[in-house]
Amino acid sequence: QVQLVDTGGGLVQPGGSLRLSCTASGIIFSINDMYWYRQAPGKQRELVAGISRGGSTNYPSSVKGRFAISRDNAKRTVFLQMNSLKPEDTAVYYCKMAVDSGRGYYDWWGQGTQVTVSS
């Protein structure tokens, strides 16, 4: 069994910053790609950032230049640094990891952390 716990959400004013973290635990042989998604009320879940095991990153245009994803492989943790936050960034943020627990890679999700950008 694998568990992902994501933390770091909260209330922030427009223009502010937050740093999200997500740590995996359990039976883990290897972790491949890591991602952050978000879901706002009434909207579909969307990809916010992705990072490969080698460190290659990708972002949609809506967050490029403001958000930065990074990872610590030894600590099985992925981070999302969010700067210049806007009200439209308000959503529940979820991490996802491709984890091999001995039977091949499967995707696992965190429970989500609320980010609210408001004055």
Phi and psi restraints in degrees (value plus and minus 20) as a CYANA .aco file:
   2 VAL   PHI    -140.3  -100.3
   2 VAL   PSI     120.5   160.5
   3 GLN   PHI    -147.0  -107.0
   3 GLN   PSI     117.5   157.5
   4 LEU   PHI    -137.3   -97.3
   4 LEU   PSI     108.2   148.2
   5 VAL   PHI    -139.2   -99.2
   5 VAL   PSI      96.8   136.8
   6 ASP   PHI    -128.0   -88.0
   6 ASP   PSI     118.7   158.7
   7 THR   PHI    -159.6  -119.6
   7 THR   PSI     149.5   189.5
   8 GLY   PHI      90.6   130.6
   8 GLY   PSI     -24.9    15.1
   9 GLY   PHI     -91.0   -51.0
   9 GLY   PSI     152.9   192.9
  10 GLY   PHI     144.8   184.8
  10 GLY   PSI    -189.1  -149.1
  11 LEU   PHI    -119.7   -79.7
  11 LEU   PSI     110.0   150.0
  12 VAL   PHI    -161.0  -121.0
  12 VAL   PSI     129.6   169.6
  13 GLN   PHI     -99.0   -59.0
  13 GLN   PSI     134.9   174.9
  14 PRO   PHI     -73.9   -33.9
  14 PRO   PSI     117.1   157.1
  15 GLY   PHI      70.6   110.6
  15 GLY   PSI     -29.2    10.8
  16 GLY   PHI    -102.9   -62.9
  16 GLY   PSI    -195.4  -155.4
  17 SER   PHI    -151.8  -111.8
  17 SER   PSI     133.1   173.1
  18 LEU   PHI    -164.8  -124.8
  18 LEU   PSI     133.3   173.3
  19 ARG   PHI    -146.2  -106.2
  19 ARG   PSI      99.1   139.1
  20 LEU   PHI    -115.7   -75.7
  20 LEU   PSI     128.6   168.6
  21 SER   PHI    -151.3  -111.3
  21 SER   PSI     131.3   171.3
  22 CYS   PHI    -165.6  -125.6
  22 CYS   PSI     102.9   142.9
  23 THR   PHI    -140.2  -100.2
  23 THR   PSI     114.4   154.4
  24 ALA   PHI    -117.4   -77.4
  24 ALA   PSI     125.2   165.2
  25 SER   PHI    -162.7  -122.7
  25 SER   PSI     145.0   185.0
  26 GLY   PHI      94.8   134.8
  26 GLY   PSI    -177.1  -137.1
  27 ILE   PHI    -102.7   -62.7
  27 ILE   PSI      84.5   124.5
  28 ILE   PHI    -153.5  -113.5
  28 ILE   PSI      98.0   138.0
  29 PHE   PHI    -111.0   -71.0
  29 PHE   PSI     -56.6   -16.6
  30 SER   PHI    -182.0  -142.0
  30 SER   PSI     129.7   169.7
  31 ILE   PHI    -142.7  -102.7
  31 ILE   PSI     108.4   148.4
  32 ASN   PHI    -115.2   -75.2
  32 ASN   PSI    -137.9   -97.9
  33 ASP   PHI     -89.8   -49.8
  33 ASP   PSI     128.3   168.3
  34 MET   PHI    -145.5  -105.5
  34 MET   PSI     128.1   168.1
  35 TYR   PHI    -162.1  -122.1
  35 TYR   PSI     138.0   178.0
  36 TRP   PHI    -141.1  -101.1
  36 TRP   PSI     113.5   153.5
  37 TYR   PHI    -141.1  -101.1
  37 TYR   PSI     146.2   186.2
  38 ARG   PHI    -163.9  -123.9
  38 ARG   PSI     135.2   175.2
  39 GLN   PHI    -160.7  -120.7
  39 GLN   PSI      97.9   137.9
  40 ALA   PHI    -112.3   -72.3
  40 ALA   PSI     137.6   177.6
  41 PRO   PHI     -75.6   -35.6
  41 PRO   PSI     109.7   149.7
  42 GLY   PHI      57.2    97.2
  42 GLY   PSI     -14.6    25.4
  43 LYS   PHI    -141.2  -101.2
  43 LYS   PSI     142.0   182.0
  44 GLN   PHI     -96.6   -56.6
  44 GLN   PSI     134.4   174.4
  45 ARG   PHI     -87.0   -47.0
  45 ARG   PSI     115.9   155.9
  46 GLU   PHI    -149.5  -109.5
  46 GLU   PSI     129.6   169.6
  47 LEU   PHI     -93.1   -53.1
  47 LEU   PSI     114.4   154.4
  48 VAL   PHI    -127.2   -87.2
  48 VAL   PSI     -60.1   -20.1
  49 ALA   PHI    -183.3  -143.3
  49 ALA   PSI     131.3   171.3
  50 GLY   PHI    -160.1  -120.1
  50 GLY   PSI     130.8   170.8
  51 ILE   PHI    -163.8  -123.8
  51 ILE   PSI     112.7   152.7
  52 SER   PHI    -101.9   -61.9
  52 SER   PSI     151.8   191.8
  53 ARG   PHI     -82.5   -42.5
  53 ARG   PSI     -50.3   -10.3
  54 GLY   PHI    -102.7   -62.7
  54 GLY   PSI     -27.8    12.2
  55 GLY   PHI      84.8   124.8
  55 GLY   PSI     -19.1    20.9
  56 SER   PHI     -90.5   -50.5
  56 SER   PSI     116.9   156.9
  57 THR   PHI    -139.1   -99.1
  57 THR   PSI     138.7   178.7
  58 ASN   PHI    -168.2  -128.2
  58 ASN   PSI     127.1   167.1
  59 TYR   PHI    -162.8  -122.8
  59 TYR   PSI     129.2   169.2
  60 PRO   PHI     -95.2   -55.2
  60 PRO   PSI     142.7   182.7
  61 SER   PHI     -83.3   -43.3
  61 SER   PSI     -45.9    -5.9
  62 SER   PHI     -85.3   -45.3
  62 SER   PSI     -43.8    -3.8
  63 VAL   PHI    -142.4  -102.4
  63 VAL   PSI     -27.0    13.0
  64 LYS   PHI     -80.2   -40.2
  64 LYS   PSI     112.8   152.8
  65 GLY   PHI      69.7   109.7
  65 GLY   PSI     -35.1     4.9
  66 ARG   PHI    -131.4   -91.4
  66 ARG   PSI     -54.5   -14.5
  67 PHE   PHI    -127.5   -87.5
  67 PHE   PSI     128.7   168.7
  68 ALA   PHI    -159.5  -119.5
  68 ALA   PSI     105.1   145.1
  69 ILE   PHI    -119.7   -79.7
  69 ILE   PSI     123.1   163.1
  70 SER   PHI    -167.8  -127.8
  70 SER   PSI     148.3   188.3
  71 ARG   PHI    -165.3  -125.3
  71 ARG   PSI     132.7   172.7
  72 ASP   PHI    -141.7  -101.7
  72 ASP   PSI      79.9   119.9
  73 ASN   PHI     -83.9   -43.9
  73 ASN   PSI     -57.0   -17.0
  74 ALA   PHI     -83.8   -43.8
  74 ALA   PSI     -53.1   -13.1
  75 LYS   PHI    -118.5   -78.5
  75 LYS   PSI     -16.6    23.4
  76 ARG   PHI      34.8    74.8
  76 ARG   PSI      23.0    63.0
  77 THR   PHI    -149.0  -109.0
  77 THR   PSI     121.5   161.5
  78 VAL   PHI    -139.8   -99.8
  78 VAL   PSI     124.1   164.1
  79 PHE   PHI    -140.6  -100.6
  79 PHE   PSI     135.6   175.6
  80 LEU   PHI    -155.9  -115.9
  80 LEU   PSI      89.2   129.2
  81 GLN   PHI    -109.8   -69.8
  81 GLN   PSI     100.7   140.7
  82 MET   PHI    -136.4   -96.4
  82 MET   PSI      98.7   138.7
  83 ASN   PHI    -137.7   -97.7
  83 ASN   PSI     144.4   184.4
  84 SER   PHI      28.7    68.7
  84 SER   PSI      27.9    67.9
  85 LEU   PHI     -85.5   -45.5
  85 LEU   PSI     125.2   165.2
  86 LYS   PHI    -140.1  -100.1
  86 LYS   PSI     137.8   177.8
  87 PRO   PHI     -75.6   -35.6
  87 PRO   PSI     -52.5   -12.5
  88 GLU   PHI     -93.1   -53.1
  88 GLU   PSI     -25.1    14.9
  89 ASP   PHI    -103.2   -63.2
  89 ASP   PSI     -26.1    13.9
  90 THR   PHI     -82.0   -42.0
  90 THR   PSI     105.4   145.4
  91 ALA   PHI    -198.5  -158.5
  91 ALA   PSI     151.1   191.1
  92 VAL   PHI    -109.3   -69.3
  92 VAL   PSI     108.2   148.2
  93 TYR   PHI    -123.3   -83.3
  93 TYR   PSI     112.6   152.6
  94 TYR   PHI    -142.8  -102.8
  94 TYR   PSI     119.2   159.2
  95 CYS   PHI    -116.4   -76.4
  95 CYS   PSI     134.8   174.8
  96 LYS   PHI    -161.6  -121.6
  96 LYS   PSI     118.8   158.8
  97 MET   PHI    -153.5  -113.5
  97 MET   PSI     123.9   163.9
  98 ALA   PHI    -112.2   -72.2
  98 ALA   PSI      86.8   126.8
  99 VAL   PHI    -136.1   -96.1
  99 VAL   PSI     114.9   154.9
 100 ASP   PHI    -122.5   -82.5
 100 ASP   PSI      93.5   133.5
 101 SER   PHI    -124.0   -84.0
 101 SER   PSI      -0.4    39.6
 102 GLY   PHI      90.2   130.2
 102 GLY   PSI     -26.3    13.7
 103 ARG   PHI    -147.1  -107.1
 103 ARG   PSI       7.8    47.8
 104 GLY   PHI      75.7   115.7
 104 GLY   PSI     154.2   194.2
 105 TYR   PHI    -105.9   -65.9
 105 TYR   PSI     112.0   152.0
 106 TYR   PHI    -151.4  -111.4
 106 TYR   PSI     132.6   172.6
 107 ASP   PHI    -105.7   -65.7
 107 ASP   PSI     115.0   155.0
 108 TRP   PHI    -144.9  -104.9
 108 TRP   PSI     124.7   164.7
 109 TRP   PHI    -136.1   -96.1
 109 TRP   PSI     128.1   168.1
 110 GLY   PHI     -98.5   -58.5
 110 GLY   PSI     153.0   193.0
 111 GLN   PHI    -103.3   -63.3
 111 GLN   PSI     -31.7     8.3
 112 GLY   PHI      78.0   118.0
 112 GLY   PSI     126.3   166.3
 113 THR   PHI    -156.9  -116.9
 113 THR   PSI     113.3   153.3
 114 GLN   PHI    -100.2   -60.2
 114 GLN   PSI     111.3   151.3
 115 VAL   PHI    -139.1   -99.1
 115 VAL   PSI     102.9   142.9
 116 THR   PHI    -143.4  -103.4
 116 THR   PSI     103.4   143.4
 117 VAL   PHI    -131.5   -91.5
 117 VAL   PSI      90.5   130.5
 118 SER   PHI    -179.0  -139.0
 118 SER   PSI     128.8   168.8
